[in-house]
Amino acid sequence: MRYLITGGAGFIGGHLAEKLLEQENCEKVIIIDNLSTGSLDNLKAIENHPKLQVVIADLTDNDLNLAQYVSEIDCIYHLAAAVGVELVVKEPGHTIYTNVHGTERILDEAVKFNKRIIVASTSEVYGKSDRAYFSETDDLLIGCPTHSRWSYACSKLLDEFYALAYYKSHNLAATVVRFFNTVGPRQTGQYGMVIPRFVEAALQNKAIRVYGDGSQSRCFCHVFDTVRALLALADKQESFGQIYNIGSQRQISILELAKLIIQELNSDSEINLIPYEEAYESGFEDMMHRAPNVSKINKLINWQAENSLEKIIHDVKESCLKKISKDK
Ligand SMILES: NC(=O)c1ccc[n+]([C@@H]2O[C@H](COP(=O)([O-])OP(=O)(O)OC[C@H]3O[C@@H](n4cnc5c(N)ncnc54)[C@H](O)[C@@H]3O)[C@@H](O)[C@H]2O)c1
């Protein structure tokens, strides 16, 4: 099998590339990435792998000969996107353009060459729904466009519509995966990702900044579990034209998470509660809870998250320590 990963130098993409290259039947992995939030550091372990080709390019660039790369592979993982709440709030126009136009381009090529494609979406599409567990067929409750954070959810939702429309109209072998907070080694706190941000602060005994009152809860999934699901989905014909949640079912409030990280790292950090207005923008809307129902993917590939939150914190800590010693 030959694979193309858009956004392959990103956090999830780098782990996925490593695992694909370990598979016996893997003949080639092509990565296309513009290194906007990704980094070649994510590919360090495989940088000299003979089956890996890295193309530094922007997916939305018309000069990129996307057709050539898509024609050479069997399966596409489309992960390239503008991500991270902080980035999205700051640059909603860029977010919409990247996520919609980039996806449109790769889907067009996938149709042209009749290729398998797995499209990364997000739990953000569930919006402000107050259901205890989100299921793939639920109605979605997105906020008003005056709140720019929803530009991410809407752009990803349009990606989903696009992928499923091409499945219906062109028989495209497309699957949508909705990732819930995915965490692990090498994820950077730079774009607002909560666990690396907290771990980096705790390691330096600096104050941990919890936004709002910290009662909002999330479920954190180890990237190793996420990648396991992505690998298993590749050749599952039953998944064509379908959407799947991928996430852990252990919920924790962000305040409890900060306390757990302090405890696990034996840190002296204080916890500071920061109003949302100060952290993001005036009128910022957050989802109180966001937990996946994963019965659909469990039934298909017998998948559920296996790594504990403590293991995630441990792995993020080790990765941060490695980076700190490298930067010294
Ligand atoms: N990590 C999570 O918790 C999470 C949750 C929900 C959805 N997702 C989705 O998973 C995918 C991967 O996310 P990630 O966490 O690895 O983030 P990431 O930022 O590490 O990865 C995204 C990659 O896409 C690249 N990229 C961005 N715009 C590009 C463009 N125009 N052309 C080429 N490359 C481009 C970036 O440089 C980066 O390497 C994204 O689609 C994201 O929306 C992630």
PDBQT file of the ligand as one rigid body, heavy atoms in Angstrom, charges set to zero:
ROOT
HETATM    1  N1  LIG A 401      -5.213  17.076  17.908  1.00  0.00    +0.000 N 
HETATM    2  C1  LIG A 401      -6.513  17.153  18.155  1.00  0.00    +0.000 C 
HETATM    3  O1  LIG A 401      -6.944  17.132  19.309  1.00  0.00    +0.000 OA
HETATM    4  C2  LIG A 401      -7.519  17.265  17.041  1.00  0.00    +0.000 A 
HETATM    5  C3  LIG A 401      -8.882  17.326  17.387  1.00  0.00    +0.000 A 
HETATM    6  C4  LIG A 401      -9.808  17.431  16.389  1.00  0.00    +0.000 A 
HETATM    7  C5  LIG A 401      -9.426  17.410  15.053  1.00  0.00    +0.000 A 
HETATM    8  N2  LIG A 401      -8.111  17.371  14.742  1.00  0.00    +0.000 N 
HETATM    9  C6  LIG A 401      -7.753  17.399  13.307  1.00  0.00    +0.000 C 
HETATM   10  O2  LIG A 401      -6.691  16.483  13.055  1.00  0.00    +0.000 OA
HETATM   11  C7  LIG A 401      -5.850  16.976  12.032  1.00  0.00    +0.000 C 
HETATM   12  C8  LIG A 401      -4.401  16.959  12.507  1.00  0.00    +0.000 C 
HETATM   13  O3  LIG A 401      -4.292  17.816  13.641  1.00  0.00    +0.000 OA
HETATM   14  P1  LIG A 401      -3.012  17.887  14.571  1.00  0.00    +0.000 P 
HETATM   15  O4  LIG A 401      -3.471  17.885  15.971  1.00  0.00    +0.000 OA
HETATM   16  O5  LIG A 401      -2.014  16.878  14.148  1.00  0.00    +0.000 OA
HETATM   17  O6  LIG A 401      -2.520  19.364  14.292  1.00  0.00    +0.000 OA
HETATM   18  P2  LIG A 401      -1.194  19.883  13.596  1.00  0.00    +0.000 P 
HETATM   19  O7  LIG A 401      -1.313  21.369  13.517  1.00  0.00    +0.000 OA
HETATM   20  O8  LIG A 401      -0.015  19.326  14.272  1.00  0.00    +0.000 OA
HETATM   21  O9  LIG A 401      -1.325  19.257  12.131  1.00  0.00    +0.000 OA
HETATM   22  C9  LIG A 401      -1.859  19.935  11.020  1.00  0.00    +0.000 C 
HETATM   23  C10 LIG A 401      -0.790  19.925   9.939  1.00  0.00    +0.000 C 
HETATM   24  O10 LIG A 401      -1.310  20.516   8.758  1.00  0.00    +0.000 OA
HETATM   25  C11 LIG A 401      -0.298  21.347   8.206  1.00  0.00    +0.000 C 
HETATM   26  N3  LIG A 401      -0.968  22.329   7.350  1.00  0.00    +0.000 N 
HETATM   27  C12 LIG A 401      -1.806  23.321   7.739  1.00  0.00    +0.000 A 
HETATM   28  N4  LIG A 401      -2.241  24.008   6.675  1.00  0.00    +0.000 NA
HETATM   29  C13 LIG A 401      -1.676  23.418   5.587  1.00  0.00    +0.000 A 
HETATM   30  C14 LIG A 401      -1.732  23.687   4.196  1.00  0.00    +0.000 A 
HETATM   31  N5  LIG A 401      -2.469  24.675   3.704  1.00  0.00    +0.000 N 
HETATM   32  N6  LIG A 401      -0.997  22.904   3.357  1.00  0.00    +0.000 NA
HETATM   33  C15 LIG A 401      -0.237  21.892   3.844  1.00  0.00    +0.000 A 
HETATM   34  N7  LIG A 401      -0.153  21.590   5.157  1.00  0.00    +0.000 NA
HETATM   35  C16 LIG A 401      -0.858  22.348   6.011  1.00  0.00    +0.000 A 
HETATM   36  C17 LIG A 401       0.411  21.948   9.398  1.00  0.00    +0.000 C 
HETATM   37  O11 LIG A 401       1.688  22.444   9.120  1.00  0.00    +0.000 OA
HETATM   38  C18 LIG A 401       0.442  20.741  10.337  1.00  0.00    +0.000 C 
HETATM   39  O12 LIG A 401       1.605  19.974  10.133  1.00  0.00    +0.000 OA
HETATM   40  C19 LIG A 401      -6.381  18.363  11.674  1.00  0.00    +0.000 C 
HETATM   41  O13 LIG A 401      -7.197  18.251  10.527  1.00  0.00    +0.000 OA
HETATM   42  C20 LIG A 401      -7.216  18.752  12.871  1.00  0.00    +0.000 C 
HETATM   43  O14 LIG A 401      -8.259  19.634  12.520  1.00  0.00    +0.000 OA
HETATM   44  C21 LIG A 401      -7.139  17.296  15.699  1.00  0.00    +0.000 A 
ENDROOT
TORSDOF 0
